[in-house]
């Protein structure tokens, strides 16, 4: 299958968690969101940074597709879902790379 184009998308989201007094409390706040993302969207989710901090964390979300527009809509939907859960998003970025499969 020569010439197939594959798109790999990554969403990075930094979430502020003010008022959380323990790592256990932060985990109780964020893990249900990460699990719901995996059931609502065809994505992989990972906790990437801020794991030892009470007041912030960075999560990464990735997906792969042969349709760039679908990938953009999906990752945008993930970000909207996170924001809609009442979490304070400090920053976010979406990056989509093109891989040409030979």
N, C-alpha and C positions, 0 to 999 in steps of 0.2 A: 504494500500500500504506500507507494511513493507520494511525497508531497503533502502528507497529512499535517495540518497545523494544530498544535496543542497549546492551550493557554493555561498558565498556572497563576492563580491569584492568591495574594496574601493580604490580609487585613491585620494591622497592628492597632490595638486599642489600649491606651493607658487610662486606668480608672482610679479616681480618687475615692478613698473610703474614710472620710473624716468621721470621728466619733467612735470608730471601732477600737475597742480597747485591747484586743488580743488577736493573735494569729488564728486561733480557733474561730473567733467571731467573724473575721474577714473570710475565712474559708467557708463558713456557713452561709455567708452572703453571696459569694461568687460561684461556688461549685454548682448550686442548682441552676444558675444562669448558663454556665458552660454545658451542663447536661441537657438543658432544654434546647440550646443551640444545635447540639448534635442530633436531636430528635426532630426538630423543625426544619432544618436545612441540611443538605448533603455536604457537610463540611467536617474538617478535623479541627479540634480546638486544643490549645496547649497554654498552660500558665508559663510565662517566659521570664519574668523579672519582677522584683519587688516581693518575692516570696517571704523574705524575712522582715518586711516592713508592715506595720499596722495600717498605714494611711494611704497606700497606693499599690497597684499591681498592673502589670502589662500582660495582656493575653494576645495570642496569635491565632488567627483563623485562616485556614487554607482550603482551596478547592481547585479542581482541574476540570477543564471542559474543552470541547472543540468549538464552542460558541462564546465569543468575547462578550457580547451584549448580555447573555444569560449570566455569565460570571460576574459582570459589573452589577447587575440587578441583585444577584444572590448576596454578594458581599455588602452591597448597600442595604439590603434587607436585614442582614445580620447586625450591622451597625445601628439601624433604626430599632431593632429589637432590644439591643443592649440599652440604648438611650431610653426606650419605652419602659424599661424595668425600674426606672427611677435611679439608675446609677449615674454618678457624675463623671462624664467622659472628659478627661483633661486634654487628650489629643488622640487623633486617629489618622491612619494613612492606609490607602489601598494601592497596591502595586500589582500590575498584571504583566507577566513576562510571556513572550512568544517562544515556543519551542517548535522547531520544524523537524518532525520525525521523518527519518529516512527508512 
